Structure formats: C-alpha cells, structure tokens
Amino acid sequence: MRHAVMSVHDVKAKAFARPFYVPTVEIGTRAFAVSCRDPGTELNSYPEDMFLYHLGWWDDDTGETENVVPPVQVCKAVDFVQHAKKEKE
C-alpha cells in the first residue's frame, strides 16, 4: 500500500521533523490539526513557526519511495490554533 510521507517544518529551527507515514495527505493533515490544538505541543506553543509538508510517497509492498520535488506545503499550524481559539470564545 502507498503511504504519504509527511513532515513538519520549523522555520525558526530551519529543520524538518522526522517524517511520518499516513495513508493519505488528508489523514496527515487531520493528525497535524489535532496536534496543533493540543496545548501541550510545540505546534500549539509556536504555531507561527510550524508548517506541514508532503514529502512524497512510500510503498510498503515494494519498499520504493517517490519524492515530491519540491516538497509541498500543505497547511500552517497557526490556522488550526487560531480556529481552536475562536471556537472557545
């Protein structure tokens, strides 16, 4: 099965986090959104610095990878954090 390879980029650290694998980009986006709304995460503490990227695809049947060049920015943490704050108001 083919899985999306996703990673969070921290612009202040100038680094990508260890990639994670999900069945679709949309499922990765949802997982990112959940983490952004959690006050105990760095995504919530520094949302203006954090961006989710789609890096490519990995096939767990063949072990093959396919890079997305350049990586595609999917969403920003700040959008999810701001939305969560508005829901509380």
C-alpha distances in whole Angstrom, upper triangle without the diagonal:
4,6,10,13,16,19,23,26,29,32,34,33,32,28,25,23,21,17,15,11,10,8,11,14,16,15,16,19,20,19,22,24,25,25,28,30,30,34,33,30,31,29,32,35,34,32,34,32,29,26,22,20,17,17,14,10,8,5,6,6,9,10,11,12,13,16,18,21,23,21,21,23,22,25,27,28,32,31,29,32,35,33,33,37,38,37,39,42
4,7,10,13,16,20,23,26,28,31,30,28,25,22,21,19,15,13,10,9,7,9,11,14,13,14,17,18,18,19,22,23,24,26,28,29,32,31,28,29,27,30,32,31,29,31,29,26,23,19,17,14,13,10,6,6,4,6,8,9,10,9,9,10,13,14,17,19,17,18,20,18,21,24,26,29,28,27,30,32,31,32,35,36,35,37,40
4,6,9,13,16,19,23,25,28,27,25,22,19,17,15,12,9,6,5,5,6,9,11,10,10,13,15,14,16,19,20,20,22,24,25,28,27,25,25,23,26,29,28,26,27,26,22,19,16,14,11,11,8,6,5,6,8,10,12,11,11,9,10,12,13,16,18,15,15,17,16,18,21,22,26,25,24,26,29,28,28,32,33,32,34,37
4,6,10,13,16,19,22,25,24,22,19,16,15,14,10,8,6,5,6,5,6,9,9,8,11,13,13,13,16,18,18,19,22,23,26,26,23,23,20,23,26,25,23,24,22,19,16,12,10,7,8,6,5,6,9,11,14,15,13,12,10,10,10,10,14,15,12,12,13,12,15,18,19,22,22,21,24,26,25,26,29,30,30,32,35
4,7,11,13,17,19,22,20,19,16,12,12,10,6,6,5,7,9,9,8,12,11,9,11,14,13,13,16,18,17,19,22,22,25,24,21,20,19,22,24,23,21,22,20,17,14,11,9,6,5,5,5,7,10,12,15,15,13,12,9,9,9,9,13,13,10,11,12,12,15,17,18,21,21,21,23,26,25,26,29,30,30,32,35
4,7,10,13,16,19,18,16,14,10,9,9,5,5,6,8,10,10,8,11,10,7,9,12,11,10,13,15,14,15,18,19,22,21,18,17,15,18,20,19,17,18,17,13,11,7,6,5,6,7,9,10,14,15,19,19,17,16,13,12,11,11,13,13,9,10,10,9,11,13,14,18,18,17,19,22,22,22,25,27,27,29,32
4,6,10,13,15,14,13,10,6,6,6,5,6,9,11,14,13,11,13,13,9,10,13,11,10,13,15,13,14,17,18,20,19,15,14,12,16,18,16,15,16,13,10,8,6,5,7,7,10,12,13,17,18,22,22,19,18,15,15,13,12,14,13,10,10,10,10,11,12,12,16,17,16,18,21,22,22,24,26,27,28,31
4,6,10,12,11,11,9,6,5,8,8,9,12,14,17,16,13,15,14,11,11,13,11,9,12,14,11,11,15,15,17,16,13,11,9,13,14,12,11,12,10,6,6,5,6,9,10,13,16,17,21,22,25,25,23,22,19,18,16,15,16,15,11,11,9,10,10,9,9,13,14,14,15,18,19,19,21,24,24,26,28
4,6,9,8,7,6,4,6,10,10,12,15,17,20,19,16,17,18,14,14,16,15,12,14,17,14,13,17,18,19,18,14,12,10,14,14,12,11,11,8,6,5,6,7,10,11,15,17,19,23,24,28,28,25,23,20,19,16,15,15,13,11,11,9,11,11,10,10,13,15,16,16,19,20,21,23,25,26,27,29
4,6,5,6,6,6,8,11,13,15,18,20,23,22,19,20,20,17,16,18,17,13,15,17,14,13,17,17,17,17,13,10,9,12,12,9,9,9,5,5,7,9,11,14,15,18,21,23,26,28,31,31,28,27,24,23,20,19,19,17,14,14,12,14,13,10,10,12,15,16,16,18,20,21,22,24,25,26,28
4,6,5,7,9,11,15,16,18,21,23,26,24,21,22,23,19,18,21,20,16,18,20,18,16,19,20,20,20,16,13,12,15,14,10,10,9,5,7,8,11,12,16,16,20,23,25,29,30,34,33,30,29,25,24,21,19,19,16,14,15,12,15,13,11,12,13,16,17,17,19,21,22,23,25,27,28,29
4,5,8,11,12,16,18,21,24,26,29,27,24,25,26,22,21,23,22,18,20,22,19,17,20,20,19,19,16,12,12,15,13,10,11,9,6,9,11,14,16,19,19,23,26,28,32,33,36,36,33,32,28,28,24,23,22,20,18,19,16,18,17,14,14,14,18,19,18,20,22,23,23,26,28,28,29
4,5,8,10,13,16,19,22,24,28,27,24,25,25,22,21,23,22,18,20,22,19,18,21,21,20,19,16,12,13,16,14,11,13,12,9,10,12,14,15,19,18,22,25,26,30,31,34,34,30,30,26,26,23,22,21,19,18,19,17,19,18,16,15,16,20,20,20,22,25,25,25,28,30,30,32
4,7,10,13,15,18,21,24,27,26,23,25,25,21,21,24,22,19,21,23,20,19,23,23,23,22,18,15,15,18,17,14,15,13,10,10,11,14,14,17,16,20,23,24,28,29,33,32,29,27,24,23,20,19,18,16,15,16,15,17,17,15,16,17,20,21,21,23,25,26,27,29,31,32,33
4,7,10,12,15,18,21,24,23,20,23,23,19,19,22,20,17,20,21,18,18,22,22,22,21,17,14,14,17,17,14,15,15,11,10,11,12,12,15,14,17,20,21,25,26,29,29,25,24,21,21,18,17,17,15,13,15,14,16,16,15,15,18,20,21,21,23,25,26,27,30,31,32,34
4,7,8,11,14,17,20,19,17,19,19,15,16,19,17,14,17,19,16,16,20,20,21,20,16,13,13,17,17,15,15,15,11,10,9,9,9,11,10,14,17,18,21,22,26,25,22,21,18,18,15,15,15,14,11,13,12,14,14,14,14,17,19,19,20,23,24,24,26,29,29,30,33
4,6,9,12,15,19,19,16,19,18,14,15,17,15,12,16,17,14,15,18,18,19,17,14,12,12,15,16,14,15,16,13,10,10,10,10,12,12,15,17,17,21,21,25,25,21,21,18,19,16,17,18,17,14,15,14,15,15,15,14,17,19,19,19,22,24,23,25,28,28,29,32
4,7,10,13,17,17,16,19,17,14,16,18,15,14,17,18,15,17,20,19,21,19,15,14,14,18,19,18,18,19,16,14,13,12,12,12,11,14,15,15,18,18,22,22,18,18,16,17,15,16,18,17,14,16,16,16,17,17,17,20,22,21,22,25,26,26,28,30,30,31,34
4,7,10,13,14,13,15,14,11,13,15,13,12,16,17,15,17,20,20,22,20,17,16,15,19,20,19,18,20,17,14,13,10,9,9,8,10,11,11,15,15,19,19,16,16,13,14,12,13,15,15,12,14,14,14,16,16,16,20,21,20,22,25,25,25,28,30,30,31,34
4,7,10,11,11,13,11,8,11,13,10,11,14,15,13,16,19,18,21,19,16,17,15,19,21,20,19,21,19,15,14,11,11,10,10,11,11,11,13,13,17,18,15,16,13,15,14,15,17,18,14,15,15,14,16,17,16,20,21,19,21,24,24,24,27,29,28,30,33
4,7,9,9,12,10,8,11,13,11,12,15,16,15,18,20,20,23,22,19,20,18,21,24,23,22,24,22,18,16,13,12,10,10,10,9,8,10,10,14,15,13,13,12,13,13,14,17,18,15,15,16,15,17,18,19,22,22,21,23,26,25,25,28,30,29,31,34
4,6,7,9,6,6,10,10,9,11,14,14,15,17,19,20,23,23,20,21,19,21,24,24,22,24,23,19,17,13,13,11,12,11,9,10,11,11,15,16,15,15,14,14,15,15,19,19,16,16,16,14,16,18,18,22,21,19,22,25,24,24,27,28,27,29,32
4,7,8,7,8,11,12,12,14,16,17,18,20,22,23,26,26,23,24,22,24,27,27,25,27,26,22,19,16,15,12,13,12,10,10,10,11,13,15,15,15,14,14,16,16,19,20,17,17,18,15,17,20,21,24,23,21,24,27,25,25,29,30,29,31,34
4,5,5,6,9,10,11,13,14,16,17,19,21,22,25,26,23,24,21,23,26,25,23,25,24,20,17,13,13,10,12,11,9,11,12,14,16,18,17,17,15,14,15,14,18,18,15,14,15,12,14,18,19,22,20,19,22,24,23,23,27,28,27,29,32
4,5,5,6,9,10,10,12,14,15,16,19,20,24,24,21,21,18,21,24,23,20,21,20,17,14,10,9,7,10,10,10,12,14,16,19,20,19,18,15,14,14,12,16,16,12,11,11,8,11,14,15,19,17,16,20,22,20,21,25,25,25,27,30
4,5,5,6,9,10,10,12,14,15,17,19,22,23,21,21,18,20,23,22,19,21,21,17,15,11,12,10,14,14,13,16,17,19,21,23,22,21,19,18,18,16,19,19,16,13,13,9,11,14,15,18,16,14,18,20,18,19,22,23,22,25,27
4,5,5,6,9,10,11,13,14,16,17,21,21,19,20,17,19,22,22,20,22,21,18,15,12,13,12,14,14,14,15,17,17,20,22,21,21,19,19,19,18,21,21,17,15,15,12,13,15,15,18,17,15,18,20,19,19,22,23,22,24,27
4,5,5,6,9,10,11,12,15,16,19,19,16,17,14,17,20,19,17,19,18,14,12,9,9,9,12,12,12,14,16,17,20,22,20,20,17,17,16,15,18,18,15,13,12,10,10,13,13,16,15,14,16,19,18,18,22,23,22,24,27
4,5,5,6,9,10,10,13,15,18,19,16,16,13,15,18,18,15,16,16,13,11,8,9,10,13,14,15,17,19,21,24,25,23,23,20,19,18,16,19,18,15,12,11,7,8,10,10,13,12,10,14,16,15,15,19,20,19,21,24
4,5,5,6,9,10,11,13,16,17,15,17,14,15,18,18,16,18,18,15,13,11,13,13,16,17,18,19,21,22,25,27,25,25,23,22,21,20,23,22,18,16,14,11,10,12,11,14,13,10,13,15,14,14,17,18,17,19,22
4,5,5,6,9,10,11,15,15,13,14,12,13,17,17,15,18,18,14,13,10,13,13,16,17,17,18,20,20,24,26,24,24,22,22,21,20,23,22,19,17,15,12,12,13,11,15,14,11,13,17,15,15,18,20,19,20,23
4,5,5,6,9,10,13,14,11,12,9,11,14,14,11,14,14,10,9,7,10,12,15,17,18,19,22,22,26,27,25,25,22,22,20,19,21,20,17,15,13,10,9,9,8,11,11,9,11,14,14,13,16,18,18,19,22
4,5,5,6,9,12,13,11,13,9,10,14,14,11,14,15,11,11,10,13,15,18,20,21,22,25,25,29,30,28,28,25,25,23,22,24,23,19,17,14,11,9,9,7,10,9,6,8,11,10,10,13,15,14,16,19
4,5,5,7,10,11,10,12,10,10,14,15,13,16,17,14,14,13,16,17,20,22,22,23,25,25,29,31,29,29,27,27,26,24,27,26,22,20,18,15,13,13,10,12,12,8,10,13,12,10,13,15,14,15,19
4,5,5,8,9,7,9,7,7,11,12,11,14,14,11,12,11,15,17,19,21,22,23,25,25,29,30,28,29,26,26,25,24,26,25,21,20,17,15,13,12,9,12,12,9,10,13,13,11,14,17,16,17,20
4,6,8,9,7,8,5,5,9,9,7,11,12,9,10,11,14,17,20,22,23,25,28,28,32,33,30,30,28,27,25,24,26,24,21,19,16,14,11,9,6,8,9,6,6,10,10,9,11,14,14,15,17
4,6,9,8,10,8,6,10,12,10,13,15,13,14,14,18,20,23,25,26,28,30,30,34,35,33,33,31,31,29,27,29,28,24,22,19,17,14,12,9,10,10,7,6,9,9,6,9,12,11,11,14
4,5,6,9,8,6,9,12,11,15,16,14,16,16,19,22,24,26,27,28,30,30,34,35,33,34,31,31,30,29,31,29,26,24,21,19,17,15,11,12,14,10,9,12,12,10,11,15,14,13,17
4,6,8,8,5,7,10,11,14,15,14,17,18,21,24,26,29,30,31,34,33,37,38,36,36,34,34,32,31,33,31,28,26,23,22,19,16,12,13,15,12,9,12,13,10,11,15,14,13,16
4,7,9,7,8,11,12,16,16,15,17,18,22,24,26,28,29,30,32,32,36,37,34,35,33,33,31,31,32,31,27,27,24,22,20,18,14,15,17,15,12,16,17,14,15,18,18,17,20
4,5,5,6,9,10,13,13,11,14,15,18,20,22,25,26,27,30,29,33,34,31,32,29,30,28,27,29,27,24,23,20,19,17,15,11,13,15,13,11,15,16,14,15,19,19,18,21
4,5,5,6,8,11,10,9,12,13,16,19,21,24,26,27,30,30,34,34,31,32,29,29,27,26,27,25,22,21,18,18,16,13,10,12,15,13,11,15,17,15,16,20,20,20,22
4,6,6,5,9,8,6,9,10,14,17,19,22,24,25,28,28,32,33,30,30,27,27,25,24,25,23,20,19,15,15,12,10,6,8,11,10,9,12,14,13,14,17,18,18,21
4,6,5,9,10,9,12,13,17,20,22,25,27,28,31,32,35,36,34,34,31,30,28,27,28,26,23,22,18,17,14,11,7,8,11,9,6,10,12,10,11,14,15,15,17
4,6,9,9,10,13,15,19,22,24,27,29,30,34,34,38,38,36,36,33,32,30,29,29,27,24,23,20,20,17,13,10,10,13,12,9,12,15,13,13,16,18,17,19
4,6,6,7,11,13,17,20,22,25,28,29,33,33,37,37,35,34,31,30,28,26,27,24,22,21,17,17,15,11,8,8,12,12,10,12,15,14,14,17,19,19,21
4,5,5,8,11,14,18,20,23,26,28,31,32,36,36,33,33,30,29,26,24,25,23,20,18,15,14,11,8,5,4,8,8,7,9,12,12,12,15,17,17,19
4,6,8,12,15,18,20,24,27,29,32,34,37,37,35,34,30,29,26,24,24,22,19,18,14,14,11,8,7,5,9,11,9,10,13,14,14,16,19,20,21
4,7,10,13,17,18,22,25,27,30,31,35,35,32,31,28,27,24,22,22,19,17,16,13,14,12,8,8,8,11,13,12,14,16,17,17,20,22,23,24
4,7,10,14,15,19,21,23,27,28,32,32,29,28,25,24,21,19,20,18,15,14,11,11,9,6,6,8,10,11,11,13,15,16,17,19,21,22,24
4,6,10,12,16,18,21,24,26,29,29,27,26,22,21,18,16,17,15,12,10,7,7,6,5,6,9,10,11,12,14,16,17,18,20,21,23,25
4,7,10,13,15,17,21,22,26,26,24,22,19,18,15,14,15,14,10,9,6,5,5,6,8,11,11,12,14,16,16,17,20,21,22,24,26
4,6,9,12,15,18,20,23,23,21,19,16,15,12,10,11,10,6,5,4,5,7,9,11,14,15,15,17,19,20,21,23,25,26,28,30
4,6,9,12,15,17,20,20,18,16,13,11,9,7,10,9,6,5,6,7,10,12,14,18,17,17,20,22,22,23,26,27,28,30,32
4,7,10,14,16,19,18,16,14,10,9,6,5,8,8,5,7,9,10,13,15,17,20,21,21,23,25,26,27,29,31,31,33,35
4,7,10,13,16,15,13,11,7,5,4,5,8,9,7,9,12,12,16,18,20,23,23,23,26,28,28,29,32,33,33,35,38
4,7,10,12,12,10,8,6,5,6,8,11,13,11,12,15,15,18,21,22,26,25,25,28,30,29,30,33,34,34,36,39
4,6,9,9,7,6,4,6,9,11,14,16,14,16,18,18,21,23,24,28,28,27,29,32,32,32,35,37,36,38,41
4,5,6,5,5,6,9,12,14,17,19,18,19,21,21,24,26,27,31,31,30,32,35,34,34,38,39,38,40,43
4,6,5,8,9,12,15,17,21,22,20,22,24,23,26,28,29,32,32,31,33,36,35,35,38,40,39,40,44
4,6,8,11,14,17,19,23,25,23,24,27,26,29,31,32,36,35,34,36,39,38,38,42,43,42,44,47
4,5,9,12,15,18,21,23,22,24,26,26,29,32,33,37,36,35,38,40,40,40,43,45,44,46,49
4,7,10,13,16,19,21,20,22,24,24,27,30,31,34,34,33,35,38,38,38,41,43,42,44,47
4,7,10,13,16,18,17,20,22,23,26,28,30,33,33,33,35,38,37,38,41,42,42,44,47
4,6,10,12,15,14,16,19,19,23,25,26,30,30,30,32,35,34,35,38,39,39,41,44
4,7,9,12,11,13,17,17,21,24,26,29,29,29,31,33,33,34,37,38,38,41,43
4,6,8,8,10,14,15,19,21,23,26,26,27,29,31,31,32,35,36,37,39,41
4,6,5,7,11,12,16,19,21,24,24,24,27,29,29,30,33,34,34,37,39
3,5,8,11,14,17,19,22,25,25,26,28,30,30,32,34,35,36,38,40
4,6,9,12,15,17,20,22,23,24,26,28,28,30,32,33,34,37,38
4,7,9,12,14,17,20,20,21,23,25,25,27,29,30,31,33,35
4,6,9,12,15,17,17,18,21,22,22,24,27,27,28,31,33
4,6,8,11,14,13,15,17,19,19,21,23,24,25,27,29
4,7,10,13,12,12,15,17,17,18,21,22,22,25,27
4,7,9,8,9,12,13,13,15,17,18,19,22,23
4,5,6,7,9,11,12,13,15,16,18,20,21
4,5,5,6,9,10,11,13,15,16,17,19
4,6,5,6,8,10,11,12,14,16,17
4,6,5,6,9,10,11,12,15,16
4,5,5,6,9,10,11,13,15
4,5,5,6,9,10,11,13
4,5,5,6,9,10,11
4,5,5,6,9,10
4,5,5,7,9
4,5,5,7
4,5,5
4,6
4
